[in-house]
Amino acid sequence: MVRQSFVYGSEVIDYTVLFTERPPGRILIHVHPNEAVQVDAPTGRCLKEVHEAVLKRARWISRHVSDARRLREHVLPRAYVSGEGIFYLGRRYQLKVEYQPKASAEAKMLRGQLRVTTPSKDAAAVKELVDKWYRARAVEVFERRLNEVACRMRWLKKVPAWRLLKMQKQWGSCSPAGNILLNPHLVKAPRECIDYVLVHELCHLKEHNHGTKFYKLLEQTYPDWRPVKARLDGMAELLLNE
């Protein structure tokens, strides 16, 4: 990881270069919701080449940093009303709340919207339905992805038991006894970010701390975890917002 910067107009913009094995030959630039600029560069590229590629997209980067800054200024506790943004698997959807006095309370994804039907106009009732929907999706997605990533870990004899737990600052945890907890908010993140968290926690079943052996195991299982982690960190403020 290398920290660099460039000047655009009167603004100094910092960026972080993460060298990765993929995608071969391409330099990718991301502006995260927390305004952090991440540049994924193939291993072997020199910093001068990377910097030149960044300067070619300086206007694009500056515009997206400004957009992220404006969005962060309006990150407030959710009101759970129609029009709010809802994240699921890395994509942004719109919340649509429909009050129907005689209807059954439910939440479902339909044509790019998370539609909540409720007989109550209480925001807490809407939040409860949204949370229930997220937890149901989290169980489905995490179970499927756990089975998938566990196949890469030859030393893992079986997929361990796990459960959901809302956490304010963590995506997951693994106790020394092997109890895995996963934050249901993680289902809002892109699939690669979910996979990274799952692999991270599964590695703790073999290495219980964050020592050299742990990171060697993580590297073997998920070689490109660094840029994925950086992407997830950049989205944390928005995804954990309730």
PyRosetta script that sets phi, psi and omega in degrees:
from pyrosetta import init, pose_from_sequence

init()
pose = pose_from_sequence("MVRQSFVYGSEVIDYTVLFTERPPGRILIHVHPNEAVQVDAPTGRCLKEVHEAVLKRARWISRHVSDARRLREHVLPRAYVSGEGIFYLGRRYQLKVEYQPKASAEAKMLRGQLRVTTPSKDAAAVKELVDKWYRARAVEVFERRLNEVACRMRWLKKVPAWRLLKMQKQWGSCSPAGNILLNPHLVKAPRECIDYVLVHELCHLKEHNHGTKFYKLLEQTYPDWRPVKARLDGMAELLLNE")
pose.set_psi(1, 126.3)
pose.set_omega(1, -179.1)
pose.set_phi(2, -127.7)
pose.set_psi(2, 133.8)
pose.set_omega(2, 179.4)
pose.set_phi(3, -99.3)
pose.set_psi(3, 130.8)
pose.set_omega(3, -179.4)
pose.set_phi(4, -134.3)
pose.set_psi(4, 176.7)
pose.set_omega(4, 176.4)
pose.set_phi(5, -155.6)
pose.set_psi(5, 163.9)
pose.set_omega(5, 174.4)
pose.set_phi(6, -148.6)
pose.set_psi(6, 163.5)
pose.set_omega(6, -179.3)
pose.set_phi(7, -108.5)
pose.set_psi(7, 130.0)
pose.set_omega(7, 175.2)
pose.set_phi(8, -130.2)
pose.set_psi(8, 112.3)
pose.set_omega(8, -174.8)
pose.set_phi(9, 65.3)
pose.set_psi(9, -123.3)
pose.set_omega(9, 178.4)
pose.set_phi(10, -101.3)
pose.set_psi(10, 11.5)
pose.set_omega(10, -173.4)
pose.set_phi(11, -110.4)
pose.set_psi(11, 134.5)
pose.set_omega(11, 172.7)
pose.set_phi(12, -99.2)
pose.set_psi(12, 120.4)
pose.set_omega(12, -177.2)
pose.set_phi(13, -112.4)
pose.set_psi(13, 121.4)
pose.set_omega(13, 176.9)
pose.set_phi(14, -86.3)
pose.set_psi(14, 148.8)
pose.set_omega(14, 173.5)
pose.set_phi(15, -145.6)
pose.set_psi(15, 156.6)
pose.set_omega(15, -179.6)
pose.set_phi(16, -114.3)
pose.set_psi(16, 130.0)
pose.set_omega(16, 178.0)
pose.set_phi(17, -98.6)
pose.set_psi(17, 126.2)
pose.set_omega(17, 176.0)
pose.set_phi(18, -118.5)
pose.set_psi(18, 118.4)
pose.set_omega(18, 179.7)
pose.set_phi(19, -84.6)
pose.set_psi(19, 131.7)
pose.set_omega(19, -173.5)
pose.set_phi(20, -140.2)
pose.set_psi(20, 158.3)
pose.set_omega(20, 179.7)
pose.set_phi(21, -77.1)
pose.set_psi(21, -14.8)
pose.set_omega(21, -179.3)
pose.set_phi(22, -141.5)
pose.set_psi(22, 157.7)
pose.set_omega(22, -7.2)
pose.set_phi(23, -77.9)
pose.set_psi(23, 141.1)
pose.set_omega(23, -175.3)
pose.set_phi(24, -61.9)
pose.set_psi(24, 131.7)
pose.set_omega(24, 174.0)
pose.set_phi(25, 81.5)
pose.set_psi(25, -8.1)
pose.set_omega(25, -175.3)
pose.set_phi(26, -113.3)
pose.set_psi(26, 143.5)
pose.set_omega(26, 173.0)
pose.set_phi(27, -107.8)
pose.set_psi(27, 119.5)
pose.set_omega(27, -176.8)
pose.set_phi(28, -110.1)
pose.set_psi(28, 138.8)
pose.set_omega(28, -178.4)
pose.set_phi(29, -118.9)
pose.set_psi(29, 130.9)
pose.set_omega(29, 179.1)
pose.set_phi(30, -124.7)
pose.set_psi(30, 138.5)
pose.set_omega(30, 170.1)
pose.set_phi(31, -113.6)
pose.set_psi(31, 112.8)
pose.set_omega(31, -175.6)
pose.set_phi(32, -82.3)
pose.set_psi(32, 161.5)
pose.set_omega(32, 179.9)
pose.set_phi(33, -58.1)
pose.set_psi(33, -20.6)
pose.set_omega(33, 177.9)
pose.set_phi(34, -90.7)
pose.set_psi(34, 14.2)
pose.set_omega(34, 177.6)
pose.set_phi(35, 79.0)
pose.set_psi(35, -2.1)
pose.set_omega(35, 179.7)
pose.set_phi(36, -70.6)
pose.set_psi(36, 136.3)
pose.set_omega(36, 178.7)
pose.set_phi(37, -104.2)
pose.set_psi(37, 122.9)
pose.set_omega(37, -178.1)
pose.set_phi(38, -118.6)
pose.set_psi(38, 131.2)
pose.set_omega(38, 179.0)
pose.set_phi(39, -117.7)
pose.set_psi(39, 117.7)
pose.set_omega(39, 177.3)
pose.set_phi(40, -95.3)
pose.set_psi(40, 117.2)
pose.set_omega(40, -177.5)
pose.set_phi(41, -121.7)
pose.set_psi(41, 141.8)
pose.set_omega(41, 177.8)
pose.set_phi(42, -61.6)
pose.set_psi(42, 141.4)
pose.set_omega(42, 176.4)
pose.set_phi(43, -56.8)
pose.set_psi(43, 132.2)
pose.set_omega(43, -179.7)
pose.set_phi(44, 107.4)
pose.set_psi(44, -20.2)
pose.set_omega(44, 176.2)
pose.set_phi(45, -71.5)
pose.set_psi(45, 141.0)
pose.set_omega(45, 178.7)
pose.set_phi(46, -84.7)
pose.set_psi(46, 156.7)
pose.set_omega(46, -177.3)
pose.set_phi(47, -62.9)
pose.set_psi(47, -30.0)
pose.set_omega(47, 178.9)
pose.set_phi(48, -63.2)
pose.set_psi(48, -44.0)
pose.set_omega(48, 177.8)
pose.set_phi(49, -61.5)
pose.set_psi(49, -43.6)
pose.set_omega(49, -179.8)
pose.set_phi(50, -62.8)
pose.set_psi(50, -45.0)
pose.set_omega(50, -178.6)
pose.set_phi(51, -62.9)
pose.set_psi(51, -40.1)
pose.set_omega(51, 178.5)
pose.set_phi(52, -63.2)
pose.set_psi(52, -39.1)
pose.set_omega(52, 177.8)
pose.set_phi(53, -65.5)
pose.set_psi(53, -38.2)
pose.set_omega(53, 178.2)
pose.set_phi(54, -65.9)
pose.set_psi(54, -43.9)
pose.set_omega(54, -178.6)
pose.set_phi(55, -62.8)
pose.set_psi(55, -33.4)
pose.set_omega(55, 178.3)
pose.set_phi(56, -63.8)
pose.set_psi(56, -25.2)
pose.set_omega(56, -179.0)
pose.set_phi(57, -112.3)
pose.set_psi(57, 22.8)
pose.set_omega(57, -176.5)
pose.set_phi(58, -58.0)
pose.set_psi(58, -42.0)
pose.set_omega(58, -179.0)
pose.set_phi(59, -64.9)
pose.set_psi(59, -44.2)
pose.set_omega(59, 179.0)
pose.set_phi(60, -61.5)
pose.set_psi(60, -44.2)
pose.set_omega(60, -179.4)
pose.set_phi(61, -62.5)
pose.set_psi(61, -48.0)
pose.set_omega(61, -179.0)
pose.set_phi(62, -58.9)
pose.set_psi(62, -42.2)
pose.set_omega(62, -179.6)
pose.set_phi(63, -64.0)
pose.set_psi(63, -43.1)
pose.set_omega(63, -178.7)
pose.set_phi(64, -72.3)
pose.set_psi(64, -32.2)
pose.set_omega(64, 174.4)
pose.set_phi(65, -63.9)
pose.set_psi(65, -42.1)
pose.set_omega(65, 178.2)
pose.set_phi(66, -64.2)
pose.set_psi(66, -41.2)
pose.set_omega(66, 178.4)
pose.set_phi(67, -62.8)
pose.set_psi(67, -42.9)
pose.set_omega(67, 179.2)
pose.set_phi(68, -64.0)
pose.set_psi(68, -38.4)
pose.set_omega(68, 179.6)
pose.set_phi(69, -64.0)
pose.set_psi(69, -43.7)
pose.set_omega(69, 179.6)
pose.set_phi(70, -63.9)
pose.set_psi(70, -39.9)
pose.set_omega(70, -179.6)
pose.set_phi(71, -64.8)
pose.set_psi(71, -41.4)
pose.set_omega(71, -179.1)
pose.set_phi(72, -65.5)
pose.set_psi(72, -30.7)
pose.set_omega(72, 179.4)
pose.set_phi(73, -64.2)
pose.set_psi(73, -20.8)
pose.set_omega(73, -177.3)
pose.set_phi(74, -111.5)
pose.set_psi(74, 15.8)
pose.set_omega(74, 176.3)
pose.set_phi(75, -78.6)
pose.set_psi(75, 99.7)
pose.set_omega(75, -179.1)
pose.set_phi(76, -121.4)
pose.set_psi(76, 163.8)
pose.set_omega(76, 173.7)
pose.set_phi(77, -53.4)
pose.set_psi(77, 138.7)
pose.set_omega(77, -175.2)
pose.set_phi(78, -64.5)
pose.set_psi(78, 144.8)
pose.set_omega(78, 176.4)
pose.set_phi(79, -97.3)
pose.set_psi(79, -12.6)
pose.set_omega(79, -179.4)
pose.set_phi(80, 56.6)
pose.set_psi(80, 56.9)
pose.set_omega(80, 177.5)
pose.set_phi(81, -127.4)
pose.set_psi(81, 162.9)
pose.set_omega(81, 179.8)
pose.set_phi(82, -56.5)
pose.set_psi(82, 139.0)
pose.set_omega(82, 176.8)
pose.set_phi(83, 102.8)
pose.set_psi(83, -18.0)
pose.set_omega(83, 179.0)
pose.set_phi(84, -69.1)
pose.set_psi(84, 152.1)
pose.set_omega(84, 177.9)
pose.set_phi(85, -82.3)
pose.set_psi(85, 138.9)
pose.set_omega(85, 178.5)
pose.set_phi(86, -126.8)
pose.set_psi(86, 129.5)
pose.set_omega(86, -179.6)
pose.set_phi(87, -99.1)
pose.set_psi(87, 142.0)
pose.set_omega(87, 175.7)
pose.set_phi(88, -154.0)
pose.set_psi(88, 120.6)
pose.set_omega(88, -179.8)
pose.set_phi(89, 52.6)
pose.set_psi(89, 39.5)
pose.set_omega(89, 174.7)
pose.set_phi(90, 86.8)
pose.set_psi(90, -6.0)
pose.set_omega(90, -179.7)
pose.set_phi(91, -108.2)
pose.set_psi(91, 151.0)
pose.set_omega(91, -179.1)
pose.set_phi(92, -98.7)
pose.set_psi(92, 127.4)
pose.set_omega(92, 177.4)
pose.set_phi(93, -119.8)
pose.set_psi(93, 172.1)
pose.set_omega(93, -179.7)
pose.set_phi(94, -108.2)
pose.set_psi(94, 137.5)
pose.set_omega(94, 176.3)
pose.set_phi(95, -84.7)
pose.set_psi(95, 130.8)
pose.set_omega(95, 177.9)
pose.set_phi(96, -124.6)
pose.set_psi(96, 115.3)
pose.set_omega(96, -179.0)
pose.set_phi(97, -105.7)
pose.set_psi(97, 124.8)
pose.set_omega(97, 179.8)
pose.set_phi(98, -119.6)
pose.set_psi(98, 118.8)
pose.set_omega(98, 179.5)
pose.set_phi(99, -91.4)
pose.set_psi(99, 116.2)
pose.set_omega(99, 178.9)
pose.set_phi(100, -132.0)
pose.set_psi(100, 106.0)
pose.set_omega(100, -173.5)
pose.set_phi(101, -51.0)
pose.set_psi(101, -34.4)
pose.set_omega(101, -175.2)
pose.set_phi(102, -104.6)
pose.set_psi(102, 4.3)
pose.set_omega(102, -176.5)
pose.set_phi(103, -87.3)
pose.set_psi(103, 156.9)
pose.set_omega(103, 174.1)
pose.set_phi(104, -77.8)
pose.set_psi(104, 141.8)
pose.set_omega(104, -179.4)
pose.set_phi(105, -73.0)
pose.set_psi(105, 128.1)
pose.set_omega(105, 178.5)
pose.set_phi(106, -160.5)
pose.set_psi(106, 161.4)
pose.set_omega(106, 174.9)
pose.set_phi(107, -134.0)
pose.set_psi(107, 134.2)
pose.set_omega(107, 179.4)
pose.set_phi(108, -152.4)
pose.set_psi(108, 150.8)
pose.set_omega(108, 177.7)
pose.set_phi(109, -85.8)
pose.set_psi(109, 127.1)
pose.set_omega(109, -177.8)
pose.set_phi(110, -149.0)
pose.set_psi(110, 119.2)
pose.set_omega(110, 176.6)
pose.set_phi(111, 48.8)
pose.set_psi(111, 53.5)
pose.set_omega(111, 174.4)
pose.set_phi(112, 77.2)
pose.set_psi(112, 10.3)
pose.set_omega(112, 178.6)
pose.set_phi(113, -130.1)
pose.set_psi(113, 144.9)
pose.set_omega(113, 168.6)
pose.set_phi(114, -92.2)
pose.set_psi(114, 105.1)
pose.set_omega(114, -174.7)
pose.set_phi(115, -95.8)
pose.set_psi(115, 121.5)
pose.set_omega(115, 179.6)
pose.set_phi(116, -110.0)
pose.set_psi(116, 119.8)
pose.set_omega(116, 176.1)
pose.set_phi(117, -105.8)
pose.set_psi(117, 126.2)
pose.set_omega(117, -175.8)
pose.set_phi(118, -149.9)
pose.set_psi(118, 143.8)
pose.set_omega(118, 176.2)
pose.set_phi(119, -81.7)
pose.set_psi(119, -7.2)
pose.set_omega(119, -177.4)
pose.set_phi(120, -109.5)
pose.set_psi(120, 142.3)
pose.set_omega(120, 177.0)
pose.set_phi(121, -94.1)
pose.set_psi(121, 7.7)
pose.set_omega(121, 179.3)
pose.set_phi(122, -75.3)
pose.set_psi(122, 126.1)
pose.set_omega(122, -179.4)
pose.set_phi(123, -59.8)
pose.set_psi(123, -32.3)
pose.set_omega(123, 179.9)
pose.set_phi(124, -64.3)
pose.set_psi(124, -34.1)
pose.set_omega(124, 179.0)
pose.set_phi(125, -69.3)
pose.set_psi(125, -38.5)
pose.set_omega(125, 178.0)
pose.set_phi(126, -66.5)
pose.set_psi(126, -45.1)
pose.set_omega(126, 179.2)
pose.set_phi(127, -58.4)
pose.set_psi(127, -41.3)
pose.set_omega(127, -179.6)
pose.set_phi(128, -61.3)
pose.set_psi(128, -40.4)
pose.set_omega(128, 179.2)
pose.set_phi(129, -69.0)
pose.set_psi(129, -39.6)
pose.set_omega(129, 177.9)
pose.set_phi(130, -64.6)
pose.set_psi(130, -45.2)
pose.set_omega(130, 179.0)
pose.set_phi(131, -61.1)
pose.set_psi(131, -41.6)
pose.set_omega(131, 179.6)
pose.set_phi(132, -63.1)
pose.set_psi(132, -40.4)
pose.set_omega(132, 178.6)
pose.set_phi(133, -64.1)
pose.set_psi(133, -44.9)
pose.set_omega(133, 178.6)
pose.set_phi(134, -61.2)
pose.set_psi(134, -43.0)
pose.set_omega(134, -178.5)
pose.set_phi(135, -64.3)
pose.set_psi(135, -39.6)
pose.set_omega(135, 178.9)
pose.set_phi(136, -64.8)
pose.set_psi(136, -43.1)
pose.set_omega(136, 178.2)
pose.set_phi(137, -66.2)
pose.set_psi(137, -38.5)
pose.set_omega(137, -179.4)
pose.set_phi(138, -61.5)
pose.set_psi(138, -43.3)
pose.set_omega(138, 179.0)
pose.set_phi(139, -59.8)
pose.set_psi(139, -44.9)
pose.set_omega(139, -179.1)
pose.set_phi(140, -64.6)
pose.set_psi(140, -50.1)
pose.set_omega(140, -174.8)
pose.set_phi(141, -69.1)
pose.set_psi(141, -46.7)
pose.set_omega(141, -177.0)
pose.set_phi(142, -64.4)
pose.set_psi(142, -39.5)
pose.set_omega(142, 179.3)
pose.set_phi(143, -62.5)
pose.set_psi(143, -44.4)
pose.set_omega(143, -179.7)
pose.set_phi(144, -65.7)
pose.set_psi(144, -45.7)
pose.set_omega(144, -177.8)
pose.set_phi(145, -71.3)
pose.set_psi(145, -34.7)
pose.set_omega(145, 177.0)
pose.set_phi(146, -60.4)
pose.set_psi(146, -44.6)
pose.set_omega(146, 178.5)
pose.set_phi(147, -62.9)
pose.set_psi(147, -35.7)
pose.set_omega(147, -179.2)
pose.set_phi(148, -70.4)
pose.set_psi(148, -51.6)
pose.set_omega(148, -175.7)
pose.set_phi(149, -71.1)
pose.set_psi(149, -28.8)
pose.set_omega(149, -179.6)
pose.set_phi(150, -63.1)
pose.set_psi(150, -26.8)
pose.set_omega(150, 179.6)
pose.set_phi(151, -64.8)
pose.set_psi(151, -24.6)
pose.set_omega(151, -179.3)
pose.set_phi(152, -80.6)
pose.set_psi(152, -14.2)
pose.set_omega(152, -172.9)
pose.set_phi(153, -104.5)
pose.set_psi(153, 87.7)
pose.set_omega(153, -171.8)
pose.set_phi(154, -60.6)
pose.set_psi(154, -27.8)
pose.set_omega(154, -178.3)
pose.set_phi(155, -77.6)
pose.set_psi(155, -13.1)
pose.set_omega(155, -178.0)
pose.set_phi(156, -83.9)
pose.set_psi(156, 116.4)
pose.set_omega(156, -175.4)
pose.set_phi(157, -74.9)
pose.set_psi(157, -33.5)
pose.set_omega(157, 178.7)
pose.set_phi(158, -156.4)
pose.set_psi(158, 160.2)
pose.set_omega(158, 177.0)
pose.set_phi(159, -72.3)
pose.set_psi(159, 123.3)
pose.set_omega(159, -176.3)
pose.set_phi(160, -73.2)
pose.set_psi(160, 161.9)
pose.set_omega(160, 173.9)
pose.set_phi(161, -69.5)
pose.set_psi(161, 151.0)
pose.set_omega(161, 179.9)
pose.set_phi(162, -152.3)
pose.set_psi(162, 165.2)
pose.set_omega(162, 175.0)
pose.set_phi(163, -149.4)
pose.set_psi(163, 164.9)
pose.set_omega(163, -179.4)
pose.set_phi(164, -88.1)
pose.set_psi(164, 143.3)
pose.set_omega(164, 173.9)
pose.set_phi(165, -154.0)
pose.set_psi(165, 123.3)
pose.set_omega(165, 176.8)
pose.set_phi(166, -67.8)
pose.set_psi(166, 130.5)
pose.set_omega(166, 178.4)
pose.set_phi(167, -131.0)
pose.set_psi(167, 145.3)
pose.set_omega(167, -175.9)
pose.set_phi(168, -78.6)
pose.set_psi(168, -30.7)
pose.set_omega(168, -173.5)
pose.set_phi(169, -128.9)
pose.set_psi(169, -9.2)
pose.set_omega(169, -177.0)
pose.set_phi(170, -114.7)
pose.set_psi(170, 146.3)
pose.set_omega(170, 175.0)
pose.set_phi(171, -88.1)
pose.set_psi(171, -25.6)
pose.set_omega(171, -179.7)
pose.set_phi(172, -167.6)
pose.set_psi(172, 170.0)
pose.set_omega(172, 176.2)
pose.set_phi(173, -155.9)
pose.set_psi(173, 157.5)
pose.set_omega(173, 177.5)
pose.set_phi(174, -138.3)
pose.set_psi(174, 119.4)
pose.set_omega(174, -178.2)
pose.set_phi(175, -79.0)
pose.set_psi(175, 162.5)
pose.set_omega(175, 177.2)
pose.set_phi(176, -57.0)
pose.set_psi(176, -24.9)
pose.set_omega(176, 179.2)
pose.set_phi(177, -82.3)
pose.set_psi(177, -3.2)
pose.set_omega(177, 177.8)
pose.set_phi(178, 90.1)
pose.set_psi(178, 17.4)
pose.set_omega(178, 177.8)
pose.set_phi(179, -85.6)
pose.set_psi(179, 118.0)
pose.set_omega(179, -177.3)
pose.set_phi(180, -100.5)
pose.set_psi(180, 129.3)
pose.set_omega(180, 175.7)
pose.set_phi(181, -116.0)
pose.set_psi(181, 137.7)
pose.set_omega(181, 179.8)
pose.set_phi(182, -127.3)
pose.set_psi(182, 134.9)
pose.set_omega(182, -179.6)
pose.set_phi(183, -77.6)
pose.set_psi(183, 122.8)
pose.set_omega(183, 179.9)
pose.set_phi(184, -60.1)
pose.set_psi(184, -23.2)
pose.set_omega(184, 177.0)
pose.set_phi(185, -62.0)
pose.set_psi(185, -22.2)
pose.set_omega(185, -178.6)
pose.set_phi(186, -61.9)
pose.set_psi(186, -24.3)
pose.set_omega(186, -179.5)
pose.set_phi(187, -67.9)
pose.set_psi(187, -12.0)
pose.set_omega(187, 176.1)
pose.set_phi(188, -77.4)
pose.set_psi(188, -17.9)
pose.set_omega(188, -174.4)
pose.set_phi(189, -84.7)
pose.set_psi(189, 162.1)
pose.set_omega(189, 175.3)
pose.set_phi(190, -59.7)
pose.set_psi(190, 155.4)
pose.set_omega(190, -175.8)
pose.set_phi(191, -57.9)
pose.set_psi(191, -40.4)
pose.set_omega(191, -178.6)
pose.set_phi(192, -63.4)
pose.set_psi(192, -32.0)
pose.set_omega(192, 177.6)
pose.set_phi(193, -71.0)
pose.set_psi(193, -38.6)
pose.set_omega(193, 176.2)
pose.set_phi(194, -61.9)
pose.set_psi(194, -46.0)
pose.set_omega(194, -180.0)
pose.set_phi(195, -60.0)
pose.set_psi(195, -40.7)
pose.set_omega(195, 179.6)
pose.set_phi(196, -60.0)
pose.set_psi(196, -46.5)
pose.set_omega(196, -179.2)
pose.set_phi(197, -63.5)
pose.set_psi(197, -42.6)
pose.set_omega(197, -180.0)
pose.set_phi(198, -62.6)
pose.set_psi(198, -45.4)
pose.set_omega(198, 178.6)
pose.set_phi(199, -62.6)
pose.set_psi(199, -43.0)
pose.set_omega(199, 179.2)
pose.set_phi(200, -55.9)
pose.set_psi(200, -48.4)
pose.set_omega(200, -177.9)
pose.set_phi(201, -70.9)
pose.set_psi(201, -36.4)
pose.set_omega(201, 177.8)
pose.set_phi(202, -65.4)
pose.set_psi(202, -34.9)
pose.set_omega(202, 177.5)
pose.set_phi(203, -63.3)
pose.set_psi(203, -28.3)
pose.set_omega(203, 178.4)
pose.set_phi(204, -69.1)
pose.set_psi(204, -16.3)
pose.set_omega(204, 175.8)
pose.set_phi(205, -66.5)
pose.set_psi(205, -26.6)
pose.set_omega(205, 179.9)
pose.set_phi(206, -102.0)
pose.set_psi(206, -38.8)
pose.set_omega(206, 179.2)
pose.set_phi(207, -123.0)
pose.set_psi(207, 111.2)
pose.set_omega(207, -169.0)
pose.set_phi(208, -83.4)
pose.set_psi(208, -4.3)
pose.set_omega(208, 177.3)
pose.set_phi(209, -125.3)
pose.set_psi(209, -173.3)
pose.set_omega(209, 179.3)
pose.set_phi(210, -103.9)
pose.set_psi(210, 45.7)
pose.set_omega(210, 179.5)
pose.set_phi(211, -84.7)
pose.set_psi(211, -174.0)
pose.set_omega(211, -177.8)
pose.set_phi(212, -59.1)
pose.set_psi(212, -41.7)
pose.set_omega(212, -178.6)
pose.set_phi(213, -64.6)
pose.set_psi(213, -35.9)
pose.set_omega(213, 179.1)
pose.set_phi(214, -63.4)
pose.set_psi(214, -49.5)
pose.set_omega(214, -177.0)
pose.set_phi(215, -68.7)
pose.set_psi(215, -28.4)
pose.set_omega(215, 174.8)
pose.set_phi(216, -66.2)
pose.set_psi(216, -41.8)
pose.set_omega(216, 178.7)
pose.set_phi(217, -66.4)
pose.set_psi(217, -42.3)
pose.set_omega(217, 178.1)
pose.set_phi(218, -62.0)
pose.set_psi(218, -42.3)
pose.set_omega(218, 180.0)
pose.set_phi(219, -62.9)
pose.set_psi(219, -40.7)
pose.set_omega(219, -179.7)
pose.set_phi(220, -66.0)
pose.set_psi(220, -36.8)
pose.set_omega(220, -175.9)
pose.set_phi(221, -84.3)
pose.set_psi(221, -38.0)
pose.set_omega(221, -177.0)
pose.set_phi(222, -137.0)
pose.set_psi(222, 79.5)
pose.set_omega(222, -172.9)
pose.set_phi(223, -55.1)
pose.set_psi(223, -34.5)
pose.set_omega(223, -176.0)
pose.set_phi(224, -101.4)
pose.set_psi(224, 37.7)
pose.set_omega(224, -176.3)
pose.set_phi(225, -69.4)
pose.set_psi(225, -28.4)
pose.set_omega(225, -174.5)
pose.set_phi(226, -61.8)
pose.set_psi(226, -53.8)
pose.set_omega(226, 178.5)
pose.set_phi(227, -63.9)
pose.set_psi(227, -30.9)
pose.set_omega(227, 179.0)
pose.set_phi(228, -68.7)
pose.set_psi(228, -43.5)
pose.set_omega(228, 177.1)
pose.set_phi(229, -61.1)
pose.set_psi(229, -42.4)
pose.set_omega(229, 179.2)
pose.set_phi(230, -61.8)
pose.set_psi(230, -39.1)
pose.set_omega(230, 177.6)
pose.set_phi(231, -63.9)
pose.set_psi(231, -43.7)
pose.set_omega(231, -179.9)
pose.set_phi(232, -65.2)
pose.set_psi(232, -42.8)
pose.set_omega(232, 177.8)
pose.set_phi(233, -59.5)
pose.set_psi(233, -37.4)
pose.set_omega(233, -179.6)
pose.set_phi(234, -68.9)
pose.set_psi(234, -21.8)
pose.set_omega(234, -178.6)
pose.set_phi(235, -98.1)
pose.set_psi(235, -8.2)
pose.set_omega(235, -169.8)
pose.set_phi(236, -55.3)
pose.set_psi(236, -43.1)
pose.set_omega(236, -176.3)
pose.set_phi(237, -59.1)
pose.set_psi(237, -40.9)
pose.set_omega(237, -179.5)
pose.set_phi(238, -76.9)
pose.set_psi(238, -42.1)
pose.set_omega(238, -174.4)
pose.set_phi(239, -71.2)
pose.set_psi(239, -30.7)
pose.set_omega(239, -178.9)
pose.set_phi(240, -88.4)
pose.set_psi(240, -3.9)
pose.set_omega(240, -178.6)
pose.set_phi(241, -71.3)
pose.set_psi(241, 131.5)
pose.set_omega(241, 178.5)
pose.set_phi(242, -121.6)
pose.dump_pdb("model.pdb")
